């Protein structure tokens, strides 16, 4: 396990996204789930645009 340090603004934004996702999915999720979903979305957008997402 690794530790990720976030500034207050970024943390509040992440919390807001997490609350929205919990409401939509109607279940508890954690920060790791949210971050992975954001990464997946970003990589999907790169693939859609023809870029190589890597990792």
mmCIF entry with sequence, helices, sheets and N, C-alpha, C, O atoms, coordinates in Angstrom:
data_MODEL
# 
_entry.id   MODEL 
# 
_entity.id                         1 
_entity.type                       polymer 
_entity.pdbx_number_of_molecules   1 
# 
_entity_poly.entity_id                      1 
_entity_poly.type                           'polypeptide(L)' 
_entity_poly.nstd_linkage                   no 
_entity_poly.nstd_monomer                   no 
_entity_poly.pdbx_seq_one_letter_code       
;(UNK)(UNK)(UNK)(UNK)(UNK)(UNK)(UNK)(UNK)(UNK)(UNK)(UNK)(UNK)(UNK)(UNK)(UNK)(UNK)
(UNK)(UNK)(UNK)(UNK)(UNK)(UNK)(UNK)(UNK)(UNK)(UNK)(UNK)(UNK)(UNK)(UNK)(UNK)(UNK)
(UNK)(UNK)(UNK)(UNK)(UNK)(UNK)(UNK)(UNK)(UNK)(UNK)(UNK)(UNK)(UNK)(UNK)(UNK)(UNK)
(UNK)(UNK)(UNK)(UNK)(UNK)(UNK)(UNK)
;
_entity_poly.pdbx_seq_one_letter_code_can   XXXXXXXXXXXXXXXXXXXXXXXXXXXXXXXXXXXXXXXXXXXXXXXXXXXXXXX 
_entity_poly.pdbx_strand_id                 A 
# 
loop_
_entity_poly_seq.entity_id 
_entity_poly_seq.num 
_entity_poly_seq.mon_id 
_entity_poly_seq.hetero 
1 1  UNK n 
1 2  UNK n 
1 3  UNK n 
1 4  UNK n 
1 5  UNK n 
1 6  UNK n 
1 7  UNK n 
1 8  UNK n 
1 9  UNK n 
1 10 UNK n 
1 11 UNK n 
1 12 UNK n 
1 13 UNK n 
1 14 UNK n 
1 15 UNK n 
1 16 UNK n 
1 17 UNK n 
1 18 UNK n 
1 19 UNK n 
1 20 UNK n 
1 21 UNK n 
1 22 UNK n 
1 23 UNK n 
1 24 UNK n 
1 25 UNK n 
1 26 UNK n 
1 27 UNK n 
1 28 UNK n 
1 29 UNK n 
1 30 UNK n 
1 31 UNK n 
1 32 UNK n 
1 33 UNK n 
1 34 UNK n 
1 35 UNK n 
1 36 UNK n 
1 37 UNK n 
1 38 UNK n 
1 39 UNK n 
1 40 UNK n 
1 41 UNK n 
1 42 UNK n 
1 43 UNK n 
1 44 UNK n 
1 45 UNK n 
1 46 UNK n 
1 47 UNK n 
1 48 UNK n 
1 49 UNK n 
1 50 UNK n 
1 51 UNK n 
1 52 UNK n 
1 53 UNK n 
1 54 UNK n 
1 55 UNK n 
# 
_struct_asym.id          A 
_struct_asym.entity_id   1 
# 
loop_
_struct_conf.conf_type_id 
_struct_conf.id 
_struct_conf.pdbx_PDB_helix_id 
_struct_conf.beg_label_comp_id 
_struct_conf.beg_label_asym_id 
_struct_conf.beg_label_seq_id 
_struct_conf.pdbx_beg_PDB_ins_code 
_struct_conf.end_label_comp_id 
_struct_conf.end_label_asym_id 
_struct_conf.end_label_seq_id 
_struct_conf.pdbx_end_PDB_ins_code 
_struct_conf.beg_auth_comp_id 
_struct_conf.beg_auth_asym_id 
_struct_conf.beg_auth_seq_id 
_struct_conf.end_auth_comp_id 
_struct_conf.end_auth_asym_id 
_struct_conf.end_auth_seq_id 
_struct_conf.pdbx_PDB_helix_class 
_struct_conf.details 
_struct_conf.pdbx_PDB_helix_length 
HELX_P HELX_P1 AA1 UNK A 8  ? UNK A 25 ? UNK A 8  UNK A 25 1 ? 18 
HELX_P HELX_P2 AA2 UNK A 31 ? UNK A 48 ? UNK A 31 UNK A 48 1 ? 18 
# 
_struct_conf_type.id          HELX_P 
_struct_conf_type.criteria    ? 
_struct_conf_type.reference   ? 
# 
loop_
_atom_site.group_PDB 
_atom_site.id 
_atom_site.type_symbol 
_atom_site.label_atom_id 
_atom_site.label_alt_id 
_atom_site.label_comp_id 
_atom_site.label_asym_id 
_atom_site.label_entity_id 
_atom_site.label_seq_id 
_atom_site.pdbx_PDB_ins_code 
_atom_site.Cartn_x 
_atom_site.Cartn_y 
_atom_site.Cartn_z 
_atom_site.occupancy 
_atom_site.B_iso_or_equiv 
_atom_site.pdbx_formal_charge 
_atom_site.auth_seq_id 
_atom_site.auth_comp_id 
_atom_site.auth_asym_id 
_atom_site.auth_atom_id 
_atom_site.pdbx_PDB_model_num 
ATOM 1   N N  . UNK A 1 1  ? 0.842   -1.166 0.000   1.00 0.00 ? 1  UNK A N  1 
ATOM 2   C CA . UNK A 1 1  ? 0.000   0.000  0.000   1.00 0.00 ? 1  UNK A CA 1 
ATOM 3   C C  . UNK A 1 1  ? 0.894   1.239  0.000   1.00 0.00 ? 1  UNK A C  1 
ATOM 4   O O  . UNK A 1 1  ? 1.930   1.271  0.665   1.00 0.00 ? 1  UNK A O  1 
ATOM 5   N N  . UNK A 1 2  ? 0.485   2.239  -0.742  1.00 0.00 ? 2  UNK A N  1 
ATOM 6   C CA . UNK A 1 2  ? 1.216   3.501  -0.837  1.00 0.00 ? 2  UNK A CA 1 
ATOM 7   C C  . UNK A 1 2  ? 0.327   4.621  -0.303  1.00 0.00 ? 2  UNK A C  1 
ATOM 8   O O  . UNK A 1 2  ? -0.896  4.490  -0.263  1.00 0.00 ? 2  UNK A O  1 
ATOM 9   N N  . UNK A 1 3  ? 0.944   5.706  0.100   1.00 0.00 ? 3  UNK A N  1 
ATOM 10  C CA . UNK A 1 3  ? 0.227   6.875  0.593   1.00 0.00 ? 3  UNK A CA 1 
ATOM 11  C C  . UNK A 1 3  ? 0.252   7.958  -0.474  1.00 0.00 ? 3  UNK A C  1 
ATOM 12  O O  . UNK A 1 3  ? 1.285   8.205  -1.097  1.00 0.00 ? 3  UNK A O  1 
ATOM 13  N N  . UNK A 1 4  ? -0.876  8.594  -0.680  1.00 0.00 ? 4  UNK A N  1 
ATOM 14  C CA . UNK A 1 4  ? -1.003  9.677  -1.637  1.00 0.00 ? 4  UNK A CA 1 
ATOM 15  C C  . UNK A 1 4  ? -1.353  10.946 -0.865  1.00 0.00 ? 4  UNK A C  1 
ATOM 16  O O  . UNK A 1 4  ? -2.317  10.969 -0.099  1.00 0.00 ? 4  UNK A O  1 
ATOM 17  N N  . UNK A 1 5  ? -0.569  11.993 -1.069  1.00 0.00 ? 5  UNK A N  1 
ATOM 18  C CA . UNK A 1 5  ? -0.809  13.251 -0.381  1.00 0.00 ? 5  UNK A CA 1 
ATOM 19  C C  . UNK A 1 5  ? -1.537  14.201 -1.329  1.00 0.00 ? 5  UNK A C  1 
ATOM 20  O O  . UNK A 1 5  ? -1.096  14.427 -2.456  1.00 0.00 ? 5  UNK A O  1 
ATOM 21  N N  . UNK A 1 6  ? -2.655  14.753 -0.861  1.00 0.00 ? 6  UNK A N  1 
ATOM 22  C CA . UNK A 1 6  ? -3.466  15.669 -1.658  1.00 0.00 ? 6  UNK A CA 1 
ATOM 23  C C  . UNK A 1 6  ? -3.604  16.997 -0.944  1.00 0.00 ? 6  UNK A C  1 
ATOM 24  O O  . UNK A 1 6  ? -3.660  17.051 0.285   1.00 0.00 ? 6  UNK A O  1 
ATOM 25  N N  . UNK A 1 7  ? -3.660  18.074 -1.724  1.00 0.00 ? 7  UNK A N  1 
ATOM 26  C CA . UNK A 1 7  ? -3.957  19.357 -1.089  1.00 0.00 ? 7  UNK A CA 1 
ATOM 27  C C  . UNK A 1 7  ? -5.455  19.393 -0.743  1.00 0.00 ? 7  UNK A C  1 
ATOM 28  O O  . UNK A 1 7  ? -6.227  18.560 -1.217  1.00 0.00 ? 7  UNK A O  1 
ATOM 29  N N  . UNK A 1 8  ? -5.848  20.345 0.070   1.00 0.00 ? 8  UNK A N  1 
ATOM 30  C CA . UNK A 1 8  ? -7.236  20.406 0.550   1.00 0.00 ? 8  UNK A CA 1 
ATOM 31  C C  . UNK A 1 8  ? -8.250  20.517 -0.577  1.00 0.00 ? 8  UNK A C  1 
ATOM 32  O O  . UNK A 1 8  ? -9.299  19.874 -0.542  1.00 0.00 ? 8  UNK A O  1 
ATOM 33  N N  . UNK A 1 9  ? -7.939  21.325 -1.564  1.00 0.00 ? 9  UNK A N  1 
ATOM 34  C CA . UNK A 1 9  ? -8.868  21.529 -2.681  1.00 0.00 ? 9  UNK A CA 1 
ATOM 35  C C  . UNK A 1 9  ? -9.093  20.231 -3.456  1.00 0.00 ? 9  UNK A C  1 
ATOM 36  O O  . UNK A 1 9  ? -10.228 19.873 -3.768  1.00 0.00 ? 9  UNK A O  1 
ATOM 37  N N  . UNK A 1 10 ? -8.004  19.534 -3.759  1.00 0.00 ? 10 UNK A N  1 
ATOM 38  C CA . UNK A 1 10 ? -8.105  18.273 -4.484  1.00 0.00 ? 10 UNK A CA 1 
ATOM 39  C C  . UNK A 1 10 ? -8.861  17.238 -3.662  1.00 0.00 ? 10 UNK A C  1 
ATOM 40  O O  . UNK A 1 10 ? -9.675  16.489 -4.202  1.00 0.00 ? 10 UNK A O  1 
ATOM 41  N N  . UNK A 1 11 ? -8.600  17.192 -2.375  1.00 0.00 ? 11 UNK A N  1 
ATOM 42  C CA . UNK A 1 11 ? -9.296  16.247 -1.504  1.00 0.00 ? 11 UNK A CA 1 
ATOM 43  C C  . UNK A 1 11 ? -10.800 16.517 -1.499  1.00 0.00 ? 11 UNK A C  1 
ATOM 44  O O  . UNK A 1 11 ? -11.599 15.584 -1.578  1.00 0.00 ? 11 UNK A O  1 
ATOM 45  N N  . UNK A 1 12 ? -11.185 17.785 -1.407  1.00 0.00 ? 12 UNK A N  1 
ATOM 46  C CA . UNK A 1 12 ? -12.613 18.122 -1.425  1.00 0.00 ? 12 UNK A CA 1 
ATOM 47  C C  . UNK A 1 12 ? -13.262 17.722 -2.745  1.00 0.00 ? 12 UNK A C  1 
ATOM 48  O O  . UNK A 1 12 ? -14.399 17.250 -2.764  1.00 0.00 ? 12 UNK A O  1 
ATOM 49  N N  . UNK A 1 13 ? -12.546 17.908 -3.839  1.00 0.00 ? 13 UNK A N  1 
ATOM 50  C CA . UNK A 1 13 ? -13.075 17.506 -5.149  1.00 0.00 ? 13 UNK A CA 1 
ATOM 51  C C  . UNK A 1 13 ? -13.233 15.991 -5.226  1.00 0.00 ? 13 UNK A C  1 
ATOM 52  O O  . UNK A 1 13 ? -14.242 15.494 -5.726  1.00 0.00 ? 13 UNK A O  1 
ATOM 53  N N  . UNK A 1 14 ? -12.236 15.257 -4.729  1.00 0.00 ? 14 UNK A N  1 
ATOM 54  C CA . UNK A 1 14 ? -12.303 13.798 -4.713  1.00 0.00 ? 14 UNK A CA 1 
ATOM 55  C C  . UNK A 1 14 ? -13.463 13.326 -3.848  1.00 0.00 ? 14 UNK A C  1 
ATOM 56  O O  . UNK A 1 14 ? -14.187 12.407 -4.230  1.00 0.00 ? 14 UNK A O  1 
ATOM 57  N N  . UNK A 1 15 ? -13.645 13.941 -2.694  1.00 0.00 ? 15 UNK A N  1 
ATOM 58  C CA . UNK A 1 15 ? -14.764 13.592 -1.808  1.00 0.00 ? 15 UNK A CA 1 
ATOM 59  C C  . UNK A 1 15 ? -16.105 13.840 -2.491  1.00 0.00 ? 15 UNK A C  1 
ATOM 60  O O  . UNK A 1 15 ? -17.026 13.035 -2.357  1.00 0.00 ? 15 UNK A O  1 
ATOM 61  N N  . UNK A 1 16 ? -16.219 14.932 -3.210  1.00 0.00 ? 16 UNK A N  1 
ATOM 62  C CA . UNK A 1 16 ? -17.453 15.258 -3.913  1.00 0.00 ? 16 UNK A CA 1 
ATOM 63  C C  . UNK A 1 16 ? -17.768 14.209 -4.981  1.00 0.00 ? 16 UNK A C  1 
ATOM 64  O O  . UNK A 1 16 ? -18.909 13.766 -5.111  1.00 0.00 ? 16 UNK A O  1 
ATOM 65  N N  . UNK A 1 17 ? -16.747 13.819 -5.741  1.00 0.00 ? 17 UNK A N  1 
ATOM 66  C CA . UNK A 1 17 ? -16.934 12.778 -6.753  1.00 0.00 ? 17 UNK A CA 1 
ATOM 67  C C  . UNK A 1 17 ? -17.327 11.469 -6.085  1.00 0.00 ? 17 UNK A C  1 
ATOM 68  O O  . UNK A 1 17 ? -18.203 10.758 -6.577  1.00 0.00 ? 17 UNK A O  1 
ATOM 69  N N  . UNK A 1 18 ? -16.686 11.147 -4.968  1.00 0.00 ? 18 UNK A N  1 
ATOM 70  C CA . UNK A 1 18 ? -16.989 9.902  -4.267  1.00 0.00 ? 18 UNK A CA 1 
ATOM 71  C C  . UNK A 1 18 ? -18.437 9.886  -3.785  1.00 0.00 ? 18 UNK A C  1 
ATOM 72  O O  . UNK A 1 18 ? -19.116 8.867  -3.915  1.00 0.00 ? 18 UNK A O  1 
ATOM 73  N N  . UNK A 1 19 ? -18.915 10.988 -3.236  1.00 0.00 ? 19 UNK A N  1 
ATOM 74  C CA . UNK A 1 19 ? -20.305 11.061 -2.784  1.00 0.00 ? 19 UNK A CA 1 
ATOM 75  C C  . UNK A 1 19 ? -21.271 10.888 -3.940  1.00 0.00 ? 19 UNK A C  1 
ATOM 76  O O  . UNK A 1 19 ? -22.282 10.198 -3.810  1.00 0.00 ? 19 UNK A O  1 
ATOM 77  N N  . UNK A 1 20 ? -20.968 11.511 -5.072  1.00 0.00 ? 20 UNK A N  1 
ATOM 78  C CA . UNK A 1 20 ? -21.818 11.353 -6.255  1.00 0.00 ? 20 UNK A CA 1 
ATOM 79  C C  . UNK A 1 20 ? -21.840 9.899  -6.720  1.00 0.00 ? 20 UNK A C  1 
ATOM 80  O O  . UNK A 1 20 ? -22.896 9.365  -7.059  1.00 0.00 ? 20 UNK A O  1 
ATOM 81  N N  . UNK A 1 21 ? -20.663 9.260  -6.732  1.00 0.00 ? 21 UNK A N  1 
ATOM 82  C CA . UNK A 1 21 ? -20.590 7.866  -7.167  1.00 0.00 ? 21 UNK A CA 1 
ATOM 83  C C  . UNK A 1 21 ? -21.323 6.942  -6.207  1.00 0.00 ? 21 UNK A C  1 
ATOM 84  O O  . UNK A 1 21 ? -21.993 6.005  -6.642  1.00 0.00 ? 21 UNK A O  1 
ATOM 85  N N  . UNK A 1 22 ? -21.206 7.194  -4.899  1.00 0.00 ? 22 UNK A N  1 
ATOM 86  C CA . UNK A 1 22 ? -21.915 6.370  -3.916  1.00 0.00 ? 22 UNK A CA 1 
ATOM 87  C C  . UNK A 1 22 ? -23.420 6.504  -4.108  1.00 0.00 ? 22 UNK A C  1 
ATOM 88  O O  . UNK A 1 22 ? -24.158 5.525  -4.003  1.00 0.00 ? 22 UNK A O  1 
ATOM 89  N N  . UNK A 1 23 ? -23.863 7.714  -4.390  1.00 0.00 ? 23 UNK A N  1 
ATOM 90  C CA . UNK A 1 23 ? -25.297 7.941  -4.613  1.00 0.00 ? 23 UNK A CA 1 
ATOM 91  C C  . UNK A 1 23 ? -25.762 7.199  -5.868  1.00 0.00 ? 23 UNK A C  1 
ATOM 92  O O  . UNK A 1 23 ? -26.804 6.545  -5.857  1.00 0.00 ? 23 UNK A O  1 
ATOM 93  N N  . UNK A 1 24 ? -24.981 7.305  -6.952  1.00 0.00 ? 24 UNK A N  1 
ATOM 94  C CA . UNK A 1 24 ? -25.346 6.648  -8.210  1.00 0.00 ? 24 UNK A CA 1 
ATOM 95  C C  . UNK A 1 24 ? -25.320 5.137  -8.093  1.00 0.00 ? 24 UNK A C  1 
ATOM 96  O O  . UNK A 1 24 ? -26.202 4.458  -8.620  1.00 0.00 ? 24 UNK A O  1 
ATOM 97  N N  . UNK A 1 25 ? -24.314 4.599  -7.406  1.00 0.00 ? 25 UNK A N  1 
ATOM 98  C CA . UNK A 1 25 ? -24.155 3.147  -7.311  1.00 0.00 ? 25 UNK A CA 1 
ATOM 99  C C  . UNK A 1 25 ? -24.928 2.546  -6.136  1.00 0.00 ? 25 UNK A C  1 
ATOM 100 O O  . UNK A 1 25 ? -25.078 1.328  -6.034  1.00 0.00 ? 25 UNK A O  1 
ATOM 101 N N  . UNK A 1 26 ? -25.413 3.415  -5.256  1.00 0.00 ? 26 UNK A N  1 
ATOM 102 C CA . UNK A 1 26 ? -26.187 2.997  -4.087  1.00 0.00 ? 26 UNK A CA 1 
ATOM 103 C C  . UNK A 1 26 ? -25.426 1.976  -3.228  1.00 0.00 ? 26 UNK A C  1 
ATOM 104 O O  . UNK A 1 26 ? -25.992 0.999  -2.737  1.00 0.00 ? 26 UNK A O  1 
ATOM 105 N N  . UNK A 1 27 ? -24.116 2.243  -3.066  1.00 0.00 ? 27 UNK A N  1 
ATOM 106 C CA . UNK A 1 27 ? -23.291 1.402  -2.183  1.00 0.00 ? 27 UNK A CA 1 
ATOM 107 C C  . UNK A 1 27 ? -22.079 2.202  -1.749  1.00 0.00 ? 27 UNK A C  1 
ATOM 108 O O  . UNK A 1 27 ? -21.729 3.209  -2.365  1.00 0.00 ? 27 UNK A O  1 
ATOM 109 N N  . UNK A 1 28 ? -21.444 1.745  -0.685  1.00 0.00 ? 28 UNK A N  1 
ATOM 110 C CA . UNK A 1 28 ? -20.232 2.407  -0.205  1.00 0.00 ? 28 UNK A CA 1 
ATOM 111 C C  . UNK A 1 28 ? -19.062 2.081  -1.120  1.00 0.00 ? 28 UNK A C  1 
ATOM 112 O O  . UNK A 1 28 ? -18.903 0.948  -1.575  1.00 0.00 ? 28 UNK A O  1 
ATOM 113 N N  . UNK A 1 29 ? -18.266 3.077  -1.374  1.00 0.00 ? 29 UNK A N  1 
ATOM 114 C CA . UNK A 1 29 ? -17.031 2.889  -2.133  1.00 0.00 ? 29 UNK A CA 1 
ATOM 115 C C  . UNK A 1 29 ? -15.919 3.623  -1.382  1.00 0.00 ? 29 UNK A C  1 
ATOM 116 O O  . UNK A 1 29 ? -16.188 4.447  -0.508  1.00 0.00 ? 29 UNK A O  1 
ATOM 117 N N  . UNK A 1 30 ? -14.677 3.318  -1.730  1.00 0.00 ? 30 UNK A N  1 
ATOM 118 C CA . UNK A 1 30 ? -13.560 3.984  -1.064  1.00 0.00 ? 30 UNK A CA 1 
ATOM 119 C C  . UNK A 1 30 ? -12.802 4.862  -2.062  1.00 0.00 ? 30 UNK A C  1 
ATOM 120 O O  . UNK A 1 30 ? -13.100 4.877  -3.256  1.00 0.00 ? 30 UNK A O  1 
ATOM 121 N N  . UNK A 1 31 ? -11.818 5.588  -1.539  1.00 0.00 ? 31 UNK A N  1 
ATOM 122 C CA . UNK A 1 31 ? -11.056 6.505  -2.388  1.00 0.00 ? 31 UNK A CA 1 
ATOM 123 C C  . UNK A 1 31 ? -10.314 5.767  -3.498  1.00 0.00 ? 31 UNK A C  1 
ATOM 124 O O  . UNK A 1 31 ? -10.189 6.288  -4.606  1.00 0.00 ? 31 UNK A O  1 
ATOM 125 N N  . UNK A 1 32 ? -9.823  4.571  -3.218  1.00 0.00 ? 32 UNK A N  1 
ATOM 126 C CA . UNK A 1 32 ? -9.115  3.796  -4.241  1.00 0.00 ? 32 UNK A CA 1 
ATOM 127 C C  . UNK A 1 32 ? -10.018 3.502  -5.427  1.00 0.00 ? 32 UNK A C  1 
ATOM 128 O O  . UNK A 1 32 ? -9.593  3.586  -6.579  1.00 0.00 ? 32 UNK A O  1 
ATOM 129 N N  . UNK A 1 33 ? -11.262 3.157  -5.139  1.00 0.00 ? 33 UNK A N  1 
ATOM 130 C CA . UNK A 1 33 ? -12.225 2.883  -6.205  1.00 0.00 ? 33 UNK A CA 1 
ATOM 131 C C  . UNK A 1 33 ? -12.421 4.127  -7.068  1.00 0.00 ? 33 UNK A C  1 
ATOM 132 O O  . UNK A 1 33 ? -12.420 4.042  -8.296  1.00 0.00 ? 33 UNK A O  1 
ATOM 133 N N  . UNK A 1 34 ? -12.589 5.278  -6.426  1.00 0.00 ? 34 UNK A N  1 
ATOM 134 C CA . UNK A 1 34 ? -12.818 6.530  -7.158  1.00 0.00 ? 34 UNK A CA 1 
ATOM 135 C C  . UNK A 1 34 ? -11.609 6.860  -8.028  1.00 0.00 ? 34 UNK A C  1 
ATOM 136 O O  . UNK A 1 34 ? -11.762 7.198  -9.202  1.00 0.00 ? 34 UNK A O  1 
ATOM 137 N N  . UNK A 1 35 ? -10.420 6.764  -7.462  1.00 0.00 ? 35 UNK A N  1 
ATOM 138 C CA . UNK A 1 35 ? -9.209  7.086  -8.221  1.00 0.00 ? 35 UNK A CA 1 
ATOM 139 C C  . UNK A 1 35 ? -9.061  6.140  -9.407  1.00 0.00 ? 35 UNK A C  1 
ATOM 140 O O  . UNK A 1 35 ? -8.714  6.577  -10.505 1.00 0.00 ? 35 UNK A O  1 
ATOM 141 N N  . UNK A 1 36 ? -9.317  4.855  -9.204  1.00 0.00 ? 36 UNK A N  1 
ATOM 142 C CA . UNK A 1 36 ? -9.229  3.900  -10.309 1.00 0.00 ? 36 UNK A CA 1 
ATOM 143 C C  . UNK A 1 36 ? -10.256 4.195  -11.395 1.00 0.00 ? 36 UNK A C  1 
ATOM 144 O O  . UNK A 1 36 ? -9.950  4.068  -12.581 1.00 0.00 ? 36 UNK A O  1 
ATOM 145 N N  . UNK A 1 37 ? -11.458 4.583  -11.013 1.00 0.00 ? 37 UNK A N  1 
ATOM 146 C CA . UNK A 1 37 ? -12.476 4.952  -12.000 1.00 0.00 ? 37 UNK A CA 1 
ATOM 147 C C  . UNK A 1 37 ? -12.049 6.183  -12.789 1.00 0.00 ? 37 UNK A C  1 
ATOM 148 O O  . UNK A 1 37 ? -12.255 6.244  -14.001 1.00 0.00 ? 37 UNK A O  1 
ATOM 149 N N  . UNK A 1 38 ? -11.456 7.162  -12.114 1.00 0.00 ? 38 UNK A N  1 
ATOM 150 C CA . UNK A 1 38 ? -10.962 8.355  -12.803 1.00 0.00 ? 38 UNK A CA 1 
ATOM 151 C C  . UNK A 1 38 ? -9.844  7.994  -13.778 1.00 0.00 ? 38 UNK A C  1 
ATOM 152 O O  . UNK A 1 38 ? -9.805  8.505  -14.897 1.00 0.00 ? 38 UNK A O  1 
ATOM 153 N N  . UNK A 1 39 ? -8.941  7.119  -13.359 1.00 0.00 ? 39 UNK A N  1 
ATOM 154 C CA . UNK A 1 39 ? -7.857  6.674  -14.241 1.00 0.00 ? 39 UNK A CA 1 
ATOM 155 C C  . UNK A 1 39 ? -8.423  5.933  -15.450 1.00 0.00 ? 39 UNK A C  1 
ATOM 156 O O  . UNK A 1 39 ? -7.999  6.171  -16.581 1.00 0.00 ? 39 UNK A O  1 
ATOM 157 N N  . UNK A 1 40 ? -9.374  5.040  -15.212 1.00 0.00 ? 40 UNK A N  1 
ATOM 158 C CA . UNK A 1 40 ? -10.006 4.297  -16.314 1.00 0.00 ? 40 UNK A CA 1 
ATOM 159 C C  . UNK A 1 40 ? -10.658 5.245  -17.309 1.00 0.00 ? 40 UNK A C  1 
ATOM 160 O O  . UNK A 1 40 ? -10.521 5.076  -18.521 1.00 0.00 ? 40 UNK A O  1 
ATOM 161 N N  . UNK A 1 41 ? -11.362 6.234  -16.797 1.00 0.00 ? 41 UNK A N  1 
ATOM 162 C CA . UNK A 1 41 ? -12.035 7.201  -17.665 1.00 0.00 ? 41 UNK A CA 1 
ATOM 163 C C  . UNK A 1 41 ? -11.016 7.979  -18.488 1.00 0.00 ? 41 UNK A C  1 
ATOM 164 O O  . UNK A 1 41 ? -11.212 8.203  -19.682 1.00 0.00 ? 41 UNK A O  1 
ATOM 165 N N  . UNK A 1 42 ? -9.938  8.385  -17.850 1.00 0.00 ? 42 UNK A N  1 
ATOM 166 C CA . UNK A 1 42 ? -8.884  9.113  -18.553 1.00 0.00 ? 42 UNK A CA 1 
ATOM 167 C C  . UNK A 1 42 ? -8.260  8.238  -19.639 1.00 0.00 ? 42 UNK A C  1 
ATOM 168 O O  . UNK A 1 42 ? -8.087  8.687  -20.772 1.00 0.00 ? 42 UNK A O  1 
ATOM 169 N N  . UNK A 1 43 ? -7.925  7.004  -19.304 1.00 0.00 ? 43 UNK A N  1 
ATOM 170 C CA . UNK A 1 43 ? -7.317  6.114  -20.284 1.00 0.00 ? 43 UNK A CA 1 
ATOM 171 C C  . UNK A 1 43 ? -8.278  5.800  -21.425 1.00 0.00 ? 43 UNK A C  1 
ATOM 172 O O  . UNK A 1 43 ? -7.859  5.701  -22.578 1.00 0.00 ? 43 UNK A O  1 
ATOM 173 N N  . UNK A 1 44 ? -9.557  5.643  -21.114 1.00 0.00 ? 44 UNK A N  1 
ATOM 174 C CA . UNK A 1 44 ? -10.550 5.424  -22.161 1.00 0.00 ? 44 UNK A CA 1 
ATOM 175 C C  . UNK A 1 44 ? -10.632 6.627  -23.095 1.00 0.00 ? 44 UNK A C  1 
ATOM 176 O O  . UNK A 1 44 ? -10.774 6.468  -24.307 1.00 0.00 ? 44 UNK A O  1 
ATOM 177 N N  . UNK A 1 45 ? -10.542 7.826  -22.531 1.00 0.00 ? 45 UNK A N  1 
ATOM 178 C CA . UNK A 1 45 ? -10.608 9.019  -23.374 1.00 0.00 ? 45 UNK A CA 1 
ATOM 179 C C  . UNK A 1 45 ? -9.381  9.109  -24.276 1.00 0.00 ? 45 UNK A C  1 
ATOM 180 O O  . UNK A 1 45 ? -9.489  9.566  -25.414 1.00 0.00 ? 45 UNK A O  1 
ATOM 181 N N  . UNK A 1 46 ? -8.212  8.679  -23.788 1.00 0.00 ? 46 UNK A N  1 
ATOM 182 C CA . UNK A 1 46 ? -7.021  8.649  -24.621 1.00 0.00 ? 46 UNK A CA 1 
ATOM 183 C C  . UNK A 1 46 ? -7.164  7.634  -25.747 1.00 0.00 ? 46 UNK A C  1 
ATOM 184 O O  . UNK A 1 46 ? -6.807  7.909  -26.892 1.00 0.00 ? 46 UNK A O  1 
ATOM 185 N N  . UNK A 1 47 ? -7.687  6.464  -25.412 1.00 0.00 ? 47 UNK A N  1 
ATOM 186 C CA . UNK A 1 47 ? -7.886  5.433  -26.418 1.00 0.00 ? 47 UNK A CA 1 
ATOM 187 C C  . UNK A 1 47 ? -8.865  5.903  -27.483 1.00 0.00 ? 47 UNK A C  1 
ATOM 188 O O  . UNK A 1 47 ? -8.676  5.640  -28.671 1.00 0.00 ? 47 UNK A O  1 
ATOM 189 N N  . UNK A 1 48 ? -9.909  6.598  -27.056 1.00 0.00 ? 48 UNK A N  1 
ATOM 190 C CA . UNK A 1 48 ? -10.918 7.121  -27.969 1.00 0.00 ? 48 UNK A CA 1 
ATOM 191 C C  . UNK A 1 48 ? -10.320 8.157  -28.907 1.00 0.00 ? 48 UNK A C  1 
ATOM 192 O O  . UNK A 1 48 ? -10.694 8.243  -30.076 1.00 0.00 ? 48 UNK A O  1 
ATOM 193 N N  . UNK A 1 49 ? -9.380  8.948  -28.376 1.00 0.00 ? 49 UNK A N  1 
ATOM 194 C CA . UNK A 1 49 ? -8.773  9.997  -29.189 1.00 0.00 ? 49 UNK A CA 1 
ATOM 195 C C  . UNK A 1 49 ? -7.607  9.484  -30.025 1.00 0.00 ? 49 UNK A C  1 
ATOM 196 O O  . UNK A 1 49 ? -7.005  10.241 -30.786 1.00 0.00 ? 49 UNK A O  1 
ATOM 197 N N  . UNK A 1 50 ? -7.288  8.196  -29.885 1.00 0.00 ? 50 UNK A N  1 
ATOM 198 C CA . UNK A 1 50 ? -6.226  7.607  -30.673 1.00 0.00 ? 50 UNK A CA 1 
ATOM 199 C C  . UNK A 1 50 ? -4.858  7.630  -30.009 1.00 0.00 ? 50 UNK A C  1 
ATOM 200 O O  . UNK A 1 50 ? -3.874  7.186  -30.601 1.00 0.00 ? 50 UNK A O  1 
ATOM 201 N N  . UNK A 1 51 ? -4.784  8.140  -28.792 1.00 0.00 ? 51 UNK A N  1 
ATOM 202 C CA . UNK A 1 51 ? -3.515  8.176  -28.065 1.00 0.00 ? 51 UNK A CA 1 
ATOM 203 C C  . UNK A 1 51 ? -3.254  6.799  -27.461 1.00 0.00 ? 51 UNK A C  1 
ATOM 204 O O  . UNK A 1 51 ? -4.170  5.989  -27.318 1.00 0.00 ? 51 UNK A O  1 
ATOM 205 N N  . UNK A 1 52 ? -2.007  6.547  -27.112 1.00 0.00 ? 52 UNK A N  1 
ATOM 206 C CA . UNK A 1 52 ? -1.642  5.320  -26.420 1.00 0.00 ? 52 UNK A CA 1 
ATOM 207 C C  . UNK A 1 52 ? -1.638  5.626  -24.929 1.00 0.00 ? 52 UNK A C  1 
ATOM 208 O O  . UNK A 1 52 ? -0.825  6.431  -24.474 1.00 0.00 ? 52 UNK A O  1 
ATOM 209 N N  . UNK A 1 53 ? -2.537  4.998  -24.150 1.00 0.00 ? 53 UNK A N  1 
ATOM 210 C CA . UNK A 1 53 ? -2.692  5.292  -22.739 1.00 0.00 ? 53 UNK A CA 1 
ATOM 211 C C  . UNK A 1 53 ? -1.551  4.754  -21.883 1.00 0.00 ? 53 UNK A C  1 
ATOM 212 O O  . UNK A 1 53 ? -1.317  5.261  -20.786 1.00 0.00 ? 53 UNK A O  1 
ATOM 213 N N  . UNK A 1 54 ? -0.857  3.768  -22.349 1.00 0.00 ? 54 UNK A N  1 
ATOM 214 C CA . UNK A 1 54 ? 0.212   3.193  -21.534 1.00 0.00 ? 54 UNK A CA 1 
ATOM 215 C C  . UNK A 1 54 ? -0.335  2.427  -20.362 1.00 0.00 ? 54 UNK A C  1 
ATOM 216 O O  . UNK A 1 54 ? -1.521  2.095  -20.346 1.00 0.00 ? 54 UNK A O  1 
ATOM 217 N N  . UNK A 1 55 ? 0.500   2.129  -19.364 1.00 0.00 ? 55 UNK A N  1 
ATOM 218 C CA . UNK A 1 55 ? 0.199   1.434  -18.128 1.00 0.00 ? 55 UNK A CA 1 
ATOM 219 C C  . UNK A 1 55 ? -1.129  0.931  -18.034 1.00 0.00 ? 55 UNK A C  1 
ATOM 220 O O  . UNK A 1 55 ? -1.489  0.325  -17.026 1.00 0.00 ? 55 UNK A O  1 
# 
